[in-house]
Amino acid sequence: MSDVDQKSVATVMDIPLEVAIPIKKVLPWAILGGLAMVLAFYFVGAEQGAVHLISGMGIHEFVHDARHLLGFPCH
């Protein structure tokens, strides 16, 4: 059992640092994902409330169930 543990530790320790994903490749995707989440949160939580960008009830009806699922009151 200890042979397996030593082999797995040795395998992990032998990985060169160049294999790690550089932050320069991850950062743009992380920013894009964060902006998409903020935009989705706005449409689910605030659109058709006191502040809205799009007139009408289309967005509200589209995200109506998500509003209730996340605990936002809407009526």
NORFEN-V516295 format. One record per run of one state. SS is the DSSP state (A for helix, B for strand, O for the rest). FROM is the first residue (numbers start at 0). TO is the last residue. If there is no record, write none. Layout:
ss={SS | SS}
from={FROM | FROM}
to={TO | TO}
This chain:
ss={O | A | O | A | O | A | O | A | O | A | O}
from={0 | 1 | 13 | 16 | 19 | 22 | 45 | 57 | 62 | 63 | 69}
to={0 | 12 | 15 | 18 | 21 | 44 | 56 | 61 | 62 | 68 | 74}
